[in-house]
Amino acid sequence: MEKLSEKILNKYFCDEYGNRLSGHPDNLCVSRDIVVSDFPETAIWSIEGEHTDRFGYVLKNGVYLFPDFNIHNPSFTAI
């Protein structure tokens, strides 16, 4: 599971040199549909409930993977 999490972290949240992208997490997040399309095995990852501290930025309602996800216990966040 951790290998998959690291692969996903590198694909969506790091530059080509492996450096973590900077910026607000809401700008760096990726939709669950995209992650599952690219990595079908993530379809079993849990979806956590609404996190009100994610509001007020650029996101609409949906399910996202944020760059601060736990690579040891990964999950998506519904907002």
C-alpha positions in Angstrom: 0.0 0.0 0.0 2.8 2.4 0.8 4.5 1.9 -2.5 1.2 2.8 -4.3 0.8 5.8 -2.0 4.3 7.0 -2.8 3.7 6.5 -6.5 0.5 8.6 -6.3 2.2 11.3 -4.2 5.0 11.6 -6.9 2.5 11.6 -9.8 0.2 14.3 -8.6 2.0 16.3 -5.9 5.7 16.4 -6.9 7.6 18.0 -9.8 9.7 16.0 -12.2 12.7 16.2 -9.8 10.7 14.6 -6.9 10.3 17.9 -5.0 7.0 18.5 -3.3 4.9 21.1 -5.1 4.2 24.2 -2.9 0.9 26.1 -2.6 -2.4 25.8 -0.8 -3.6 22.1 -0.5 -6.9 23.0 -2.1 -5.1 24.1 -5.3 -3.0 21.0 -5.4 -5.7 18.4 -4.7 -6.9 15.9 -7.3 -10.3 14.5 -7.9 -11.0 10.9 -6.8 -12.3 10.1 -10.3 -8.9 10.9 -11.8 -6.9 9.0 -9.2 -9.1 5.9 -9.6 -8.9 6.1 -13.4 -5.1 6.2 -13.2 -4.8 3.8 -10.3 -7.9 1.5 -10.1 -6.7 -0.2 -6.9 -7.4 3.1 -5.1 -11.1 2.5 -5.5 -11.1 0.7 -2.2 -9.6 3.6 -0.3 -12.0 5.0 2.3 -13.7 8.3 1.9 -13.7 10.5 5.0 -16.5 12.9 5.8 -16.8 16.6 5.3 -14.0 18.8 6.5 -15.2 22.3 6.9 -11.7 23.8 7.0 -11.4 22.9 3.2 -14.0 25.4 2.3 -13.4 28.9 1.1 -11.0 28.2 -1.7 -11.5 26.9 -5.2 -13.2 23.5 -4.7 -16.7 22.5 -5.3 -18.5 19.6 -3.6 -16.8 16.4 -4.5 -14.3 13.8 -3.3 -10.6 14.6 -3.5 -7.2 13.4 -2.6 -5.2 16.2 -0.9 -1.4 16.4 -0.9 -1.2 15.9 2.9 -2.9 12.5 2.7 -1.4 9.8 5.0 0.7 7.5 2.9 0.4 4.7 5.5 -3.4 4.9 5.8 -4.5 6.7 2.6 -8.1 8.0 2.1 -10.0 10.5 0.1 -11.8 13.5 1.6 -15.4 14.4 0.7 -16.3 18.1 0.9 
